[in-house]
Amino acid sequence: MSWTRGRRIRKSCARRNRCLLAGRESESRQKKKKTKQQQNATLSVSAPQLCADDADKERKEKKYRPDEPIVRGIFQIGKKSHNVVLTATRVTWTPIQPETPTADHDVKRQEEYVELKDVFAVKVKRRRSAGQQTGGTLLGITLFQCKKKGLKLKEHAIHLNNLSEDHCEIWFKSLKEILSGFKNRPKSLKVFVNPISHKKEAYQIYLDEVAPLFKLADIEADVTITKRKGHALSILKDCSLEEHDGVVCVGGDGSVAEVAHGLLLRAQMDAGRDTDSIFTPVQAALPLGIIPAGSTNVVACSVHGIRRGMTAALHIIMGHHQPVDVCSFSSMGRLLRFGFSAMFGFGGRTLALAERHRWMPPSQRREFALIKTLANLKPEDCELSFITSHGAEDQIKAERSRDGEDICEHGSWQTRQGLYLNISIMAIPCLCSTAPRGLAPNTRLNNGSMALIAVGNTSRSEFIKHLKRYNSTTNQFGFSFIETQTVKAVKLRPHSQGRCADDVSENEECNTKTMPIISSEGTYPWNIDADLLEVPSELLIRVHPQLLTLFGADMEEAEEAPVKCSCI
């Protein structure tokens, strides 16, 4: 009896232990199943994002060598599939094809690439229906390259086709990160457009040729359409420029001169310079971009070598910087303005006459003023003083002390006195359609000096021969009555002897062919960057090396010499 009872107890305990063990195993299996489901759910939902986050973290933490692959992929370029590799400096693609005995040689020969320093934008490529603004079927990514041919720059699209969202996203982020590392490329620009420049086509040039490129490069543009002369200057003196990476002017030489003067004047105000004294100016804080939309565009052509809106816009987008010398014009110790070039005598009289006939169309007005001034050609009696430049020596001094002592103060003054038909002082070559080699072909953009060209009194026929030579390759200064100097400072003091108006009637003549002329107001007209400036007394002109930075490239490094200019 006791044996039977003990057997039942042992069986009951064994059953209870088996149930407990089974329960524990079941609970363990449920926990494992639940954990596995959570892991699967996490992987199925967030695997691409986790991969992308890991890739981003790795890219930020790791500094790649120029030739080390960052990411690889297969894309369709044209009608063929290619193996594409992204490194820190370039994108390389090689066609995928069956192996041949000369496979290595063929692949190396067919390999193509684009340098990332020449790429200014990357976009996700999608197919959208008419009117659709967002979404669409993914096609791949597109690289926008700045291609150079001589002096011209143009955009070129490279399409990398792939239908994988994750793959294209990784490539897009990688490319954007590299492109954002180019520090000179602007992200925000202050743009001034002169709507009445030339044939009133400046704003349309901006909309057609410039604005689409700025948008493609993700550049924010704060556009101001000027309403009057001096409008851009007044804005630059007061507005906040800290959020901008550069200033752009769309217009002719007068508009460019106003914006450049505004930028430099703002820099002197911020630095606390006293402009009512002879001072050493400080550099402008922001670079200036010039979109040529005027009649002559000598500043734009001198920097870009060509009158083309797309070329100028791409120089701005790519962040090409070119330091440029600038002149200061002072009278009686007071700063009048900053500029690039000036003409006194024939050049000043022609512009003054054209300004009095603004009711005429621009081309007709210029032609009328030129012919009328030639018909009444008279010399100016003046005292001309200058300090010569020592070339490379002055340039080295300028590079060592750009914000220090002005190099113009060193040297002795040389003085000439006599009758002059025209006097030109230019800090840049001043290329234009009528002077493809430049009005001052012997100077450069940033050599720390100015070209002084003094045309003495001579006959009208000889003076016309001199003017005609600007449009040819012949030396336009090869005359006995012309003196040229490389200078760093000029003083010009006209003498008031006699009076003869510019608008003398056809039946009236001045007493002698050598009688100098002055204006009826007692002031002397100066042509400063195609802008009329009336000066009553002596004018002091000094050059300030590399005072302003323009968006552009050094033309001496271009593939083609700037012999021809398309500024028409």
Steps between C-alpha positions, in 0.01 A plus 500: 500500500774740592698399198208577266443840663867597467493404131197726439676790676816456293296491174313818602826685572648391168187618316513837680871543414435418136218758487721768658783423259264507204359831615844650536604375154180639350558837665861503379390416145240779506759750624746395228225518237396846618862623498555361151181666374612834643841462335342406168262793526787737573705365211209508256407858586829673572778302331556755216489787747743327735735433210475860386558631853800273543637612165452867592671446835788318334542772237509774762746321723731374227722717284538340161812511290449664158513164318315291761150385394220645713213317333458276196198425287361392166329767293379524146676780312365545152391155384763296687543387859810632672690429817518841673739591781490814715818627666568826682616668177320339207227274365632225272292267283598195297268304264403149611575252221605134456863423565733483201869410469573875503242585766734700723621712209146558371363596841779749562444650159122532548517638856353852535483738792399847614689701759276605789662846504328548162157382625277777636171315564348153551129430469271198535354426159126413482240464229196718571177548312393839367433740786641268768731689736609229746545124503521308178677185384864481604744481210834559675723799573648772279834677536535851356853573382661834412687441175761741367578568136748781461346798677147357497338308785189290446297246695501128415266238654617145580207262564556200727186285470400258777149416631601420861389768747746388769792479259437845351448653844840381622669633185311830518597561864862407435526738203325786681737463795806525275364795298414691818868484594606751230526811718516772231167402345225744604174390661331841514542802272381859494409580137454847346339526155499823299183465286594782259851378410576501127173397326311444827585131480691454829210352701411260219864388479490429873173303475606298194870433556584555866204425728454137379868425569482657846193291579670184371798567729271562801610864528257738668483832314368820656419702187464879493393673178650847520265792436743788462867591489654457844232254617743209536752726678244611758398139571859378536579775749220396737397136443628198692746296295593241761258236371632527141808341343531748215343784303398475133440783255300450179561799276761707318820672609317783676300255712811294579692811604217608732475161671880467531518851649217410741675183616830679560338802662311267736829331592656838588198595710512169689875544557459859621706655219474877456415546131548877526875452510770317306479155655596139436179310419414151624384216278132435429349231722317316219595404142318662209350309208434674167234384253568705183186670371621840381637660186876455544549289819873572526525376861319171427701439182827580679420238767321232296648572157155468347155658515286200595248477784535123550879520528477778758232312697704178510807688624283623787351156573839325492644761737785608271668799667714758322663786698488830311675835544276801559560875469388768743408844367545791742471875471618749764567212738146360477417162350270533199471134408670170429532372144702306244576755226475867410528718190550875484477717191353330195357208698341724762361749246344224291317353800386844620352576159328160484345555844343824379326308219350210696176539305680325212529119478825382668691399185391811311589719798851358527565534128373858497714599799811339348465677165409834659795491742739409217367790297569737791826330602698733726782433747494544877769713664597321819778404736554125519696344787560132571702250703635215293459139606790260541302199384578177685652686795179694564290189453698312766459794740127503430466130575690534827308799635153529350360674808815683593677800357387591150772442239380808312664720761848379402684655205558844354252692286580571137319790336398579142322816389342562161205442270339156498218366286431206730641353821408146610578339836403131524557232763358219280547420127148625410412255222200580281372447145681808365824405680533120506855526638383755754515877538801435725646172372824535695341481844351206692216446743716482812856613429481789747532777240306714253552578134538872427441588132548869419410605143658837424371767266499395134288526188153350480609252232789368711275468804246303297778267381586438865135418583467262204798296613311389813298270277808330352806314616724793409660695785251779566760695697765504228477876442739775599221703667406214742677434830430186706609435856442230761406694812359462849375857551391785271414866564329698228445876533320671207573864426208732426613678185226597258149371461332301224177307543463143383176576320639778282281555192617400155544867394707590808866423552743548785773758443790258469541130450718483807272685739421270792140453603321495834134449578273797554438389859868530590541126551682238297325182380660165582394167359539262794384149409248639248358728769524879474678675789535880505814613685572870559871469583794263530427129509724248681485141378667220697510127437424258785622146425246219519250715689199318355434134422293418193342168408709391202822332390842628399483535123872432467426142611232454233557259213448768239666840504247787531566638155136511398210631702127446440374806684266601217 
